[in-house]
């Protein structure tokens, strides 16, 4: 899942260049909730929201697109099938990746002990 995580972090880093609020607690929590309900502990019928607490519709749209690409990435789809428990999926999501910028998914989603 490392490639998918790196692509997600890189996409969020690009969004942050014009949208500082991506680091706000509210935005981080909403992004984590989307990943939680879509991948970590999937809820039947859940769809990504249109808003994540960004200041502009474009910012919200960019986050939704980045999360959608991540959630539909082949590595993430495979992990969703192979990892049987929410804890295993959380651990995989939080397995820190090495990006060129040194930024990790923890910078955008925080850290959680249990799903």
SULMO-V187486 format. One record per residue. N is the residue number from 1. RES is the residue in one small letter. SS is DSSP state (a for helix, b for strand, c for the rest). PHI is phi in whole degrees, 0 to 359 (* if undefined). D_FIRST is the distance of its C-alpha to the first C-alpha in Angstrom with 1 decimal. Layout:
n = [N;N]
res = [RES;RES]
ss = [SS;SS]
phi = [PHI;PHI]
d_first = [D_FIRST;D_FIRST]
This chain:
n = [1;2;3;4;5;6;7;8;9;10;11;12;13;14;15;16;17;18;19;20;21;22;23;24;25;26;27;28;29;30;31;32;33;34;35;36;37;38;39;40;41;42;43;44;45;46;47;48;49;50;51;52;53;54;55;56;57;58;59;60;61;62;63;64;65;66;67;68;69;70;71;72;73;74;75;76;77;78;79;80;81;82;83;84;85;86;87;88;89;90;91;92;93;94;95;96;97;98;99;100;101;102;103;104;105;106;107;108;109;110;111;112;113;114;115]
res = [x;x;x;x;x;x;x;x;x;x;x;x;x;x;x;x;x;x;x;x;x;x;x;x;x;x;x;x;x;x;x;x;x;x;x;x;x;x;x;x;x;x;x;x;x;x;x;x;x;x;x;x;x;x;x;x;x;x;x;x;x;x;x;x;x;x;x;x;x;x;x;x;x;x;x;x;x;x;x;x;x;x;x;x;x;x;x;x;x;x;x;x;x;x;x;x;x;x;x;x;x;x;x;x;x;x;x;x;x;x;x;x;x;x;x]
ss = [c;a;a;a;a;a;a;a;a;a;a;a;a;a;a;a;c;c;c;a;a;a;a;c;a;a;a;a;a;a;a;a;a;a;a;a;a;a;a;a;c;c;c;c;c;c;c;c;c;c;c;c;c;c;c;c;a;a;a;a;a;a;a;a;a;a;a;a;a;a;a;c;c;a;a;a;a;a;a;a;a;a;c;c;c;a;a;a;a;a;a;a;a;c;c;c;c;c;c;c;c;c;c;c;a;a;a;a;a;c;c;c;c;c;c]
phi = [*;301;299;297;294;297;298;295;299;297;296;293;296;295;298;296;302;242;219;303;293;300;272;295;305;299;294;302;295;291;293;297;301;296;293;298;284;262;232;293;228;304;255;303;83;291;234;301;286;273;234;231;89;285;283;228;300;295;298;299;296;298;294;300;295;296;294;296;300;298;295;262;295;305;295;288;300;294;297;299;278;280;272;275;241;303;296;297;291;299;300;295;295;267;291;300;254;264;260;300;279;84;278;239;296;297;295;254;238;74;227;224;287;230;293]
d_first = [0.0;3.8;5.6;5.4;6.2;8.7;10.1;10.7;12.4;14.3;15.5;16.7;18.3;20.2;21.3;22.5;24.8;27.1;26.2;26.6;26.5;22.8;23.0;25.6;25.1;25.7;23.1;20.4;21.5;21.5;18.0;16.7;18.9;17.5;13.9;15.6;17.7;15.3;12.2;13.2;16.7;17.1;20.7;22.4;23.6;21.7;21.4;20.2;23.3;25.0;25.7;23.7;26.7;26.7;30.2;30.1;29.1;27.4;25.2;24.3;23.6;21.3;19.2;19.2;18.2;15.3;14.0;14.9;12.9;9.7;10.7;11.7;8.9;8.7;5.1;6.0;9.3;8.6;7.1;10.2;12.3;11.4;11.3;15.0;15.8;15.3;15.2;12.4;10.3;11.8;11.1;7.3;7.8;10.4;8.9;10.6;9.4;12.3;13.5;16.9;18.5;17.5;16.5;13.6;12.3;15.1;17.6;17.0;16.2;18.0;17.4;18.2;19.2;19.2;18.0]
